[in-house]
Amino acid sequence: MNCISQNYYYGGEKAWMLMFSVMLIVLISCGNKTPGISFESSSPEETQFHADNDIAMTVCSIVDAVRVGESLVNDDYDFDGILTDGQGTPLYTDLEGNPGEWKVRVVSQDEALISNLHLGDLLTQDLRNYILGALNLNNADLVTAYINPKNEDEFIWLYDIGDVNVSFSEIPTKSPSGLEGIIMSISISKK
């Protein structure tokens, strides 16, 4: 009888120790209510911006319309807003940290102009290369690059796409506070 009660005692003690260990683990894991440092919460919350107005698609659409002789209509092409790269990311950030805005305007029935509205961190050479790639153009299609004789601050690259001209114009500009940036214009016109 002594053996049975001794086994019962040791078995109960083991069960009690096991239950105590489990309870201690649960209390430690659930009971930690002190705030911890989170790297995610300490950094300012960044909002991801996404838009579907790809500048290369816009340029290609206008080029195709001009190439086939379609009359450009303001209601179809005029636009004020955010233009993006192929991933939905704005092409630049303005001086206030907002997604950079663009305007698309029909100048005549066979000419349109696209330009950024504000100064910012626009990478003009990268943007020009992105659009040229979408149009399947390269340096061999460059007709000329020159300083505008009417505005010595403006530099223009003119590309020939058969019966359509595409030109990129860059004008270095300063904000009222003295920060520098570039206003870029893309002109698409019938020859």
C-alpha positions in Angstrom: 0.0 0.0 0.0 2.9 2.2 0.8 4.2 1.8 -2.8 0.8 2.7 -4.3 0.5 5.9 -2.2 4.1 6.8 -2.9 3.6 6.4 -6.7 0.4 8.4 -6.4 2.2 11.1 -4.5 5.1 11.3 -6.9 2.8 11.2 -9.9 0.6 14.0 -8.4 3.7 16.0 -7.7 4.9 15.6 -11.3 1.4 16.6 -12.6 1.4 19.6 -10.3 4.9 20.6 -11.5 3.9 20.3 -15.1 0.7 22.3 -14.5 2.7 25.0 -12.6 5.2 25.2 -15.5 2.5 25.6 -18.1 0.7 28.2 -16.0 4.0 30.1 -15.5 4.7 30.1 -19.3 1.2 31.4 -20.0 1.5 34.1 -17.4 4.8 35.2 -18.7 3.8 35.3 -22.3 0.4 36.9 -21.8 1.2 39.0 -18.9 3.8 41.3 -20.4 1.8 44.5 -20.7 4.7 46.9 -20.7 5.0 48.8 -24.0 7.9 47.7 -26.2 9.7 49.7 -28.7 8.5 49.0 -32.2 10.6 50.3 -35.1 7.5 50.5 -37.3 5.6 52.7 -34.8 8.5 55.0 -34.2 8.9 56.0 -37.8 6.3 58.3 -39.4 3.6 56.5 -41.2 4.2 56.6 -45.0 1.3 56.5 -47.3 1.7 54.7 -50.5 0.4 56.5 -53.6 -0.7 54.7 -56.6 -2.3 56.1 -59.8 -3.0 54.5 -63.2 -2.1 57.4 -65.5 1.1 56.2 -67.0 2.9 58.9 -68.9 4.3 56.5 -71.5 0.8 55.3 -72.3 -0.4 58.8 -72.5 2.4 59.8 -74.9 1.9 56.7 -77.0 -1.8 57.3 -77.2 -1.4 60.8 -78.5 1.4 59.7 -80.9 -0.9 57.0 -82.3 -3.8 59.4 -82.7 -1.7 62.0 -84.5 -0.1 59.4 -86.7 -3.4 58.1 -88.0 -4.7 61.6 -88.6 -7.2 61.7 -85.7 -8.1 65.2 -84.7 -7.1 65.7 -81.0 -10.0 66.9 -78.9 -9.7 68.7 -75.6 -12.4 66.6 -73.9 -10.5 63.4 -74.8 -6.9 64.4 -73.9 -6.8 67.4 -71.5 -5.8 66.3 -68.0 -4.5 67.8 -64.8 -3.2 65.4 -62.2 -0.6 62.8 -61.3 1.2 61.0 -64.1 3.1 57.9 -63.2 5.7 55.4 -64.3 4.7 51.9 -65.3 4.4 50.9 -61.7 1.9 53.5 -60.6 4.5 55.6 -58.8 4.4 59.4 -59.3 7.1 60.7 -61.6 8.3 63.2 -59.1 7.6 64.7 -55.7 7.0 68.4 -55.5 8.8 70.8 -53.0 6.1 70.2 -50.4 6.5 66.4 -50.6 3.3 65.7 -52.6 3.1 63.6 -55.7 4.0 65.9 -58.6 1.2 67.1 -60.9 1.2 67.3 -64.7 -1.0 68.9 -67.3 -1.8 67.5 -70.7 -3.2 70.0 -73.2 -4.4 69.8 -76.8 -2.8 72.8 -78.5 -4.3 72.1 -81.9 -6.0 69.3 -83.7 -2.6 67.7 -84.4 -0.5 68.8 -81.4 -0.5 68.2 -77.7 1.8 69.4 -74.9 2.5 67.6 -71.6 4.4 69.4 -68.8 5.0 69.2 -65.0 3.2 72.0 -63.1 5.6 72.3 -60.1 9.3 72.0 -59.3 10.5 68.9 -57.6 12.8 66.0 -57.8 12.0 65.1 -61.4 14.7 63.0 -63.1 14.3 64.3 -66.6 16.8 62.1 -68.3 15.3 58.9 -66.8 11.8 60.1 -67.8 13.0 60.9 -71.3 14.6 57.4 -71.6 11.4 55.7 -70.3 9.2 57.4 -72.9 11.7 56.8 -75.7 11.7 53.1 -74.8 7.9 53.0 -74.8 8.0 54.6 -78.3 10.8 52.2 -79.5 13.1 55.1 -80.1 16.8 55.5 -79.5 19.6 57.9 -80.2 19.5 57.2 -83.9 16.0 58.8 -83.9 17.3 62.0 -82.4 17.1 64.7 -85.1 18.7 67.5 -83.1 19.4 68.7 -79.6 19.7 72.5 -79.2 19.3 75.6 -77.1 16.1 77.4 -77.9 17.2 80.7 -79.6 14.2 82.5 -78.1 14.9 81.3 -74.6 18.6 80.5 -73.8 17.7 78.7 -70.6 15.6 76.1 -72.5 17.2 72.9 -74.0 15.3 70.9 -76.5 15.7 67.3 -77.9 13.7 66.6 -81.1 12.9 63.1 -82.2 11.5 62.0 -85.5 8.9 59.1 -85.6 8.2 59.2 -89.3 5.3 61.6 -89.7 5.2 62.7 -86.0 7.7 64.8 -84.1 8.2 64.3 -80.3 10.3 66.9 -78.5 11.4 67.2 -74.9 12.1 70.6 -73.5 13.8 71.4 -70.2 13.9 74.8 -68.5 15.8 75.1 -65.2 13.7 77.2 -62.8 13.9 78.5 -59.3 11.2 78.6 -56.7 10.5 81.8 -54.8 12.5 80.4 -51.9 15.5 79.7 -54.1 15.2 76.0 -54.6 16.0 74.8 -58.1 14.2 72.4 -60.4 13.3 71.7 -64.0 10.1 72.3 -65.9 9.9 69.6 -68.6 7.5 69.8 -71.5 6.8 67.0 -74.0 5.4 68.1 -77.4 3.8 65.7 -79.8 2.9 67.1 -83.2 2.3 66.2 -86.8 5.1 67.1 -89.2 
